[in-house]
Amino acid sequence: MAALVIFAFAGSAFAQRPGTNAVAAKQAAGTYDVSKDVSVQGTVVKYTENSQTPPIGAHVLLQTASGNVDVHLGDARLLRLAKVTVAQGTNIRIIGQMGMAGQNAIFFARLVQVGAQLVAVRSDHGLPLAPAGVRANKALLANAQADQKGGAR
């Protein structure tokens, strides 16, 4: 009987209190924050399309004024679909944030710019984008352009 009373009170002790949603809505430690993005620019020393080094996916070793930086680009198919060529000797600009993958410091790219071409490889929440997103964005862009030209309604 005493156990039942304890469980009854324990349930009410863990019930949500008013105002706790505001605390829960705050950003958790270690999550991606676009306001902390930085830009790095340099020359591609090495490009690996399908690196097995975590995080797996495309990596570029970028030579910057501050030294070499290992950059994770996500899924290489995004770059191919956007017709962005990353090759040794190419000068590129990358926007993203430094992070850790195991014991290795990695720069996680969110935006990759080669010349005038700019492609998003991560969402504003830091999640790698899927190649289907490029096709969907192209379709949305085509529809928006048709609407601006007074296309069928």
Secondary structure, DSSP 8 states (H G I E B T S, - for coil): -HHHHHHHHHHHHSS--TTHHHHHHS--TT---GGG-EEEEEEEEEEEEEE-SSS-EEEEEEEETTEEEEEEEE-HHHHHHTT----TT-EEEEEEEEEEETTEEEEEEEEEEETTEEEE-B-TTS-B--HHHHHHHHHHHHHHHHHHTT---
